[in-house]
């Protein structure tokens, strides 16, 4: 493989893992610089302009108001498809999966959407700041009942999940640690919590939507007694708990494992995770710096780890929409596309439990696999979409008669599939060869040739390699 093709392969891999799918134009643009340049562009989303919400406000009032879960899901999907800051959205997806908070209990779509905004704003920053914002987030306070955590009547739900699922992992703490962690967070609540809870249960979202929830610290509801937590003793508040957690090697290893599983591979290589954890401690939990280490690591660049992870439903749908250039303008049909993601088993903003989603091979169980194939094939065969028209034009540009091998090569290149195995490529060529060459030299033959192109595209998105990242 030439050096140029190796570079394409590596940058397309980076975009699939650290971005929202690789498109031909993005790969070619980033290949004009170095791999290091591409990594830095992703790691610094603030250097690219943020999306304007003006079009959403003007043309899609329901998305803008975030009144319903469907509105919030569609709004986030629109941003995922059209963002110029892919890692900002990708890291928000990562934290959403790790700190799973669901609309189902809250009945407040805007509160969950606001939490995602928090992940966008702080997700590449310091873990201590991320956990502090999470602990003050109204959606999380409601979701794990810390709004009810008061002096004399502590609620241990948030304290337990903070240790078990968010920072340390099972077996890395005692029940006494859970108890004292919960006591440290007493008084951290939602302003007018009881009133807001009743409104969420009983009021109408129309015509103005829900009221925003606000964090409030009530000193008289805080337990100011002496507490022992992970071997440290003092009159701890929640801030002190986070200081202890974020300086712990156990937290460094836990977060590094989660980042490894999300960005590198499903099977943990402990030696590599230890390297990431060491960097985590060295940089005081700076997620941007840890990710920089990950993206430059041998494990990340290992060809054996490329196309080794099953794409999540949201990643698959977003990648396909970006290739097809669909939903580049707010339209009601994006609600249907968001429902496709739900049918595949990932209802964003409404994960099934506090543990989030079971990933990997569980994304492609029998029922969900059919949904993945059908949704991808439906999108990629829509000749009215600009991206599909672009692929057809690329094929057409190769002359009045196009051979099956050329057809396959052009389509794979157009979809940034530079690493298609020989066996799969031969299968695609065999399929394309059944009806001979494509003809563009006669008006009556063009519709048939274009139909054959979209049928081949459907075959490509049904291949194992397209479903993997």
N, C-alpha and C positions, 0 to 999 in steps of 0.2 A: 504494500500500500504506500502511495506517495506521501510525502510530508504534508502536502496540502490536504489530502483526504484524511490523514490522521488528525489534523487540526480540526477539520469539519466534524469528524467523529467525536472528538473530545468536547468541542464547544456545544454540539447538539446534545450530548450527554449532560453537560452542565445545565443547559436550558431546560431539559426535561426534569432534572432533579431539583435545581435551585430556582427554576422559573415555572412557567405554566405551559410547557410544551415548546418544542422547537419548530419554528417555521423557517422556510427557505430564506426569506428576506432577512430575518434576524440573524441566522447563522452566517450568511454571506457578509452582512454588515460587521459582525463581531470578528469575523476572520480577517478583516482588514487590519486589526490590531493583534495583540498577543493574547494568549490564554489568561495571563495575569491581568491584562486590561479588562477582559470580559468579567473576571471574578470581581474586580473592584467596582465595575459599573453596577453589577447586581448588589454588591454589599453596601452601596451608597445610593439608595433610591432617591434620597433628597436632591441628588444632582439632576434628576429628570423631573419635568413638571408633573404635578399631581393632576388627576382627572378633574375636570370641571363637572359639577353636578347640574349646571344650568339646563342642559338638554333634558335631564331626568325631571327636573322641576317643571319644565315647560310642557313636556310631551307625555309624561307618565306620572300623574299626580299620585296614583296609588303606591308606586315604588317609592316616591319621595317621602310620603307620609309615614311609611313603615307601619301601617296600621295592623296588618295581618302577617302571619308567618310567611305566607306566599309572597307578600310584598317584600319582606326583608330578604328572603332567599333569592328572589329575582334581582333585587338591588345588588346583592353581593355577587351574584353570577355575572351581572352586567359589568361590574368593576373588574372581576377576574378576567373576563374576556378582553376588555379594552384598556386595562391599566398599562402605563408606561413604567411601572415600578413592580415588576413581577415578584421579586423576592420579598417585598413588603407584604404582598398578599399571600405568598407561600408561607411565610413565617406566621402570619395570622392563622392560616389553616393548621399549622403545626400546633400552635398554642391552643387553638380551639379544640383540637383532638385530645390534647393532654389535659387541659383544664375544662373538660366538657361541661357545658351548661346548656340546659334544654328549655326551649319555649314551653313544652308541655306542662311543666309545673308552674312556670311564671305567668303564662297567659299575657305576656307583654313583649311583643316582637321587637319594639324599639329598644328595650333594655338589653336584649341579647345583641342586637346590632351595634349598640353603643359599646358593648364589651369588645366586639371585633375591632371597633375604632381604636380602643385602648391597645389592642395587640398590634395594630398597624403603627401606632405612635411610639410604643415602647418595646416592641417585639425583638428588635435587633440591639437593644441596649443592655443594661446591666440586669442580671437576674434578680438582684435585691429590689430594684425599682419595679420590675415586672411583677414580682410577688406582692410588693406593697400595693401597687395599683389593683391587682387582683383581689387582695384582701379588703380593699375599700370599694370594690366594684358592686353596685347595687344588685346586678343580676346574680352574682356569686353569693352575696349576702343573703339573698332570698332563696336561691337554689339549694344551698347547704345550711340554711337555717341559722346563720350567725346573727340575723336580725333579732332572733329570740334569745341570744346568748347574753345573760345578765348576771350580775352579782346575786348570789343566792339561788339562782336557777340556771346553772350553766348548760349550754347545749354543745356537745362534743363533736357534732357532725363535721363542721368545717375543720376543726383541729385535727381530727382523725384523717380526713382525706388529704389535708395539706401534707401530712407526714407520709401516708401510705401511697398516694397516687401522684402527688405533685412535686415532692422534694426528696424523699429518702428511699421509699420502697418498703415492701413487706419485710418484717423481721429486723428492721434497723432502728427500732424504738420500743419503748415499754408502754404499758397501759398508764403508768404514772406520767410519762411524757405526754401522752394524749390528753390526760386530765389537765395538766398544767399548761399545755399549749392552748386548750380551750379557755382556761381562766385568763390567760394573757390577752385573749381577744374579746373578753367581755366588754360590753359598751360600744363595740363597733357595729353599727346598725344602719338602717335606712331611716331617713327623716320621716316622722309620722308613719312608722312601719305598719301599725295595725290598720290605720285608715287607708294607706296605700294598698294593703293586702285585700281589704274589702272592696275597694274600687276595682281592682284587677279581677275580682270574682264576679262582680255584679253590674258594673256600669257598661255603657255602650261605647264602642270605639268610635262611633260616628257622632258628629262629623269631623272631630278634631283629633282623634286618636287618644292614646293614653297620655297621662301626665308623666313627665320624666321623673324617675326616682333619683334621690340624692343621698350621698353618704353622710352620716352624722356620727360623731363620737360623743357619747354621753358619759362624762367622768363619774357621776354618781352611780352608774351601772357597771363600773369597772372594778374588778377584784384587784386591789393594790397590795395583796399579801405577798409574802415570800414564796417563791416557786422554784423548784428544781427541774431543769429541762436539759436533757442530753449531757448531764454531768455538771452543768452550770447552775448556780444559785443566785437569786436576786429578786427584786420586786419588778418582775418583767411585765412589760406591755407587749402588744403584738409586734412592734418595731424591733424589740430586743430578740424576740423569737426568730424573726427573719434574719437578723444579724448573725445569730448562732447557726442557723440553717445554711446560709450562703457562704459561710467560712468553713463548712464541714467538707472533708474529702468524700464523704458518703454522698452528699448532694452533688458534688462535682461529677462523681462517677455515674450517679443516677441520670442526671441531665445529659451527660455525654452519651450514655447508652441510648437514650431516647432520640437524640440528634443523629446518632449513628444509624439506628433502625430507620429513621425517616429519610435521611439523605444518602446513606451509603448502601446498606444491605440489611435484609431481614435477619440473617444469622450473624450473631455478635462475634467479633474477633476481639477477645479481651485485651490483648496487648495493644491493639490500636485504640481501643476505648480508653485504656490507661494513659496513652499519649494525649488524647483529647482532654481527659480529666486533669492532667498536669497543666495543660495550657489554660484550662478553666480557672484553676487556682492561681496560676501566675498572673492572669489578667483580671483577677477579682470578678469573675463571672461575666465578662463582657461577651455577649452572645455573638456579636459581629466578629470579634477576633477568633472565637472558637470556630465559627463557620469558615473563616478564612483558612484556618489550619485544616479543617475538614476538606475543603475544596482543593487544597494543594497536596493532600495526602496521597500516598501510593494506593491506599485502599480505595479511595474515591475514583482514582483514574484507572484502576485495575479493569482490564477488559472483561474479566470474569464477573465483575459486578455491574457491567452495563447490560441493560435489558433484563435484569435479574429480579426486579420488583414488579408485582402486579400494580398497575395504575389504580388509584382510588377512582370511584365513579366521578367525582367532581373534576379530578385532573384529566380523565379521559374525555369528558364532555367539553371542558374548556379547551383542551388541545384541538379537538375536532372543530369546534366553533372558530378557533383562531385560524386554522388552516382554511376553512370555508369562508372566513370573513363574515360570518353571520352575526347578527345582533350588534352591529357596529353603531346602530342608532336605536334609541329606546323604542321598543314595540311590545305589545301585549303578549305576543307569542313566546317571549322569553319565560313567561310563567310555565308554559308547557315544557320548555327545555329544562327548567328547574325541576319539574315533576319527573322527567326522565331520570334525573339524578336520584330522586327519592326512590323510584321504582328499582333502581340498581342496588339499593341498600344503604345509601348515605343521605340522610335527610339533614343537610347542613342547618345549623342553628337549633337542631332538635335531636341531638344524639340519644341513643337508646338508654344509656345509664351514665353515671358519673365516670365510668371506666372508658367511655368513648366507644369507638367502633373497633371490632376485631378485623384486622387488616390482613394483608398477604393473600394466601390462597382462598380465604373466606370471601374475598370480593368476587370470586368466580364460581360460586356454587351454581347448580344447574339453572335455577330460575333467574338469578341475577345475570348470568352469562348470556342468556337469550336476550335480556333487556339491553345489555351492553352492545351486542352485535346489531340488534335491530335499530337502536338509536343512532349508532355510528353510521350504519349503512343508509339510514334515512337522510341524515344530514349531508353526507358526502355525495349523494346522488342527486341533490337538488341543484339543477342547472341554472336556477335563477340567482344563486349566491355568487358574489364576486370572486371568491377564492376558487370555486369550482370552474367558473368561466375562465379564470386565469390559467388553470391547469389545461383545460381544453385548448386554449389559445397556444400554450407552449407546445402541445403535441402537434397542433396544426402548423406551427412555424417550422416544423421539420420537413416540410415539403408536401406535395400533392398526394404522395403515397407514403405511408408510415408502416414499417415492419413491426411485428409483435414485440421483438426484443427492444426496439427503440421506444415503443409505447410504454413498456414496463420501466425501462430506465428513466424516461422522462417523468413518469408519475412518481416513482420512488424518490427521485431528486427533488421534485416539486414539494413532496411531503417531508423532506429532510430525513428520509429513511436511508441513511448512508451505510448502514451495517446489516442490511438484510442478508441472511445466510443464503448460500448458493442453492441449497435444496428448496427453500421457499421461493427464491427467485425463479428457479426452473419450473416450479409448479405454476407460478403466475404467467410465465411465458407460454407454458403449455396451454393454459386456459385461454390466453389472448390469441393463440395460434389457431384455435378451432375454426375461426371464420376468416383466416388469412389476413392480408394487409388491410389497414385502414385507408379509405379513399376519400380525399378532399377535392378531387379534380372534377367532380360532377355534383351539381346542386342536389340531385335526388339521393346521392350517397351520403351527404354530410350528416343528416339527422341520425342515420344508422351508425355512422362512425362515432358521433358524439355519445350516442347511447352506449356503445361498446366501451368508451372511455369511462363513463360513470359506473358501468358494471364492473370494470376492472378496479376502480377505486373502492367499490363495495367489497370486493374480494380482499383488497389490501387491508382495509380497516378490520376485516374479520380474521386476519392472520394473528397468530400468537404474538409476534414481535410488535405489532402496533398496540396491543393491549398491555404491553410491558414498558417499563421506563428504566 
